[in-house]
Amino acid sequence: RNEQKLGIVVATGNVEFSQGERTLLADVVTYNRRENTVTAQGNISLVEPTGEVIFADHVELTDDLRNGIIANMRVRLTNEARIAAASGRRIGGEKTEFQKAVYSPCELCKKDPLRAPIWQVKAFKVTHNQKSQDITYKNAFLELYGIPILYTPYLSHPDPTVERRTGFLAPTYGSGLDLGQFVSTPYYIDIAPNMDATVTPTFTTSEGIVGAAELRHRLHKINYTLDGSITYASKDDGKGDTIRGHLRGDLLNEFDNTWRGGANVFLS
C-alpha cells in the first residue's frame, strides 16, 4: 500500500526489505521515504553483513538499517551463540547495545528450550562492537545451570568472528578431594601465527593457588609442546607444606609422509 502524499510505503505479508548490505524480513514493513525510516512488526529478522541475525518483535531503523531501536530482541551470532534482551538499539551499523541481556554459547535443550543452559552471562547492559569485535558487559552475573555464582562490574571477550586473540578464556569450576572447591581462569596469549601459550591460575579452597602454563609451537616439520605447573601445597604425608610442580615436553618431527618420530620428557 502506497501513501503518496505522506511518502510512506506499507508492505504486508512475507516482506523482504534490503538497504545496502542488510536485509530485513518481517510481516509488516513501513518505509517513510521523506525521513528514511523503516518500521517493522511481526516475525522480524535483520540479517547483518557478517552473517549475524537479529530477531525481534518490533524495530524502528534509520540510515540504511544501521541505527534504531529494537524491542524484545534475540541475536544469533556466527558461532550459534545467542544474546537475548528486553530491548536494544543499533548505533552506526557497527554497534548493538542490549538492555537486561543474557549471553550464552550453549545450545538450548531441545526437549525443554526454556531450561537454563549450562552457563550464561546475565548483565544489565551488553554491548557488541562489530568493528572492534568485542562483547562487553556491565554489572554481570555468571550463572551455571541458572544459578548465579560470580558477579563482576565489567567483563569483556572477543566476539565469534575473532579466531584468536590474547585474553581470558571461559573459566572452569569444580571440586575434588585434594583441592576442594576450585576455579580456573585461563589466559590465552597469541604470540605468533605458529606459536601460542596459555597461563592458567587455579584458585582452590584447600591448597591455595596452583599455577600452570602451556607453550605450543609449530615449525615446518617440527611440533613441540611444553607445559608445567607449580604450587605451594601440603606434603603427601600431611606434615607441613612444600613446593610441588611438574615440567613436561612433547616433541614430534615429521621426516616425510611416512615416517615420524618424537620424544617425551616428564619431570616432577
N, C-alpha and C positions, 0 to 999 in steps of 0.2 A: 504494500500500500504506500502511495507516494503523496505526502502533504507538500504540494508545490510552494504554497505561499510561505510556509514556515521553514522550508528547506529541510524537511525531515523525511527520511525513508524508513518504513517499518516492514520487516520481513518476518514471517512466521513459518513454523514447520521445522524441518531439519536444516537449519540455516548454517551456511559456511561463509564467514566474512574474513577476508585477508587484507592486511596492510603491511607492506614491507615484507619482512621475513617471519611475521607472526600470523597465526591463523586462529580465529575464534569460531567455535561451534556452539550453538545454543538453539533453544526452542523459539525464542523471540529475540530479535536484534533490532534496535532502533539507532539509526545513524543521523546525527544532526550535521548537515553539511556546513552550515554557517559557523558553528562553533567547533567543528571537527571533533565531536564527541561520540562515543559509542556506548550504549546501554544494552545489557543482555540479561535475560532471565531464563531459568529452566535448563537443566542438564548442560551446564556450561563447561566447556573445555577450551583452555587457552594454550596452544602449542607454541613453545619457545624455540628459537633457532638452535639452541643447544640440545634439544630433544626432551627437555623437561615439560611436564604437562601440569597446568593449574586447573583444578576443578572447583566450582563454586556454585552458589545459588543465585547470586546477583553481582554484577560488575558494572562499574562506570569508568570508562577508559578514555584517554585523550592521546594526542601526539602519536599516531600510528600504533596504538595499543601499548604504548611504552609507559604511561603514567595512569594512575587511577586508584579507585577504592574497590576492594573485593570483600564480600560478606560470606562467612561460613566457608572458608577456603581449605582445600587439600591440595598438596603438591606431591607429585611423583617424580623423584629425581632420576638421573640417568642410570643409577645403580639399583633402582627399585626401592631405595629408601623413601620414607614418607614424612611429610610435615603437614600437620593439621592445625588450624587456628580458627578462633571465633571471627576474626576479621584481619584484614591486612591491606597493604597498599603497594603499588608498583611505583618506583621512582627512577626516571631516566632510562627505563628499559634495561637496567643492569642491576637493580637492587630491589629486593622484596622484603618488606617489614611485616612481621606477624605479631599479633597481639594474643596473649593467652594461648601459646602454641605448644605442640608436642612433636618431638622428632624421634624417629626410630628407624634403624636399618633392618629390623627384623620383619619377616613376613607375618601377616595376620593368620591366626588359626582358621583353617578352612571350615572346621565344624562349628566354631564359635568366634566370628570376626570381632565381637565386642570384648573378647577376653584380652587382658593386658599382655603385650608382647614380653619376651624375655627381658629386654631392657629398653628403656626410653628416657628421654630428657624432656622435662616439662619446664617451661620458662614463661615469665610474664611478657618477655619480648625476645623474639628471634629475628635476626637479620641475615638474609642470604645475599651476599655481594657476588654477582656473577663475574664482575670484572676482576676482582682480586681473588676470586674462587674461595671465599671463606664463608663459613656459617658461624655466627656468634650468638651468644645467649647472655641475657641479663637476668639475675635472680632466678637461677636454675636449680632444679632438683633432679638428681639421677635416681631412677626407680628400677628395681628388679622385680619382675612379676607384679608390677603395680604398687610395690611397697617403697616409699622414699627411704634412701639410705645415705644420701650425701647432698649437701647444699653448697652452692658456690655463687658468689655475686656476679662472676664473669667466667665465661667459658668460650673457647673458640677452637675450630678444627677445619681442615680443608674440605671443600665440597667434593662430590664423587667424580668430578671431571679431572681432579688432580691425581696423577698416577703415583707420584712420590714427592714428599716434601718433609723437611725437618720439622719435628713437632711431636707432641704427645699422642700416643695411641690409646685405644679404648682400655680402661682399667679392668682388671680381673679381681674377683673376690672369692674367698673360700675359707675353709677351716681344716685343721689337721691335728693329730695327737701331739706332734712335736712343736709346731708353730703356733697353734691356737688359731684365733681369727686372724686373717691376713688380707691385705690389699696390695696388688702390684700395679705400678704406674709406669709402663714402658715409654721410653723417649726414643724416637727414631731419628737417626742422623743420616742425611743424604750427602755422602762425601763426594761421589763421582758417579757417572753413569754405570760403572762396573764395580763400585765399592760402596757399601753402606754399613751401618752399625746400629745396634740397639742397646741402650743402657736402661736397666730395669731395677729400680729400688723396690724392695718388698717390705712393707711395714707389718710387723706381727705383734701380737699381744703377749707371746711367750718368750720370744727370742730376739726382741729388738728389731733392728733394721738389717736386712740381707741385701747386699749389693751384687748385681750381676751385669755382665756385658757380653756382647757378641759382635765380632767383626767378620764381614763377608767380602771376599774379593775374587773377582772373575777375570782371568787373563785370557790370552788367545787359546791356550791348551791346558792351562792350569787353573784349578779352582780350589781355594782353601778357605777354611773357617776356623776362627779362634774364639773360644768363649771361656769365661771364668766367673767365679763368684767369691765373695769374701764376707765374713760376718764375725762378730764377737759374741759367741754363744756358749752355752753350758757344755761342759765335758760329758762324754758318754757315761762316765761313772758317777756323774752328778756332783763332783767335788770341784766347785769353782767354775770360772769361765775361761775361755781361751779363744784365740783367733783361729777360725776354720775357713776353708775355701777349697777351690779346685781350679785347675787350668787344663784345657783340652784343645787339641788341634787336629783337624782333619784335612788331608791333602789328597787331591785327585788329579792325575795327569793323563790326558788323552794322547797316547802316542800316535794312533791312527784310528781309522774307522772300526778296527777290530780289537786292538789292544789298549787296555787301560791299566793303570797302576796307581797305588796311593799308599798313604801311611796314616796311622792314628797314634796320637800321643795323649796320655792322660796322667795328670799329677794331682794328688790331693793331700 
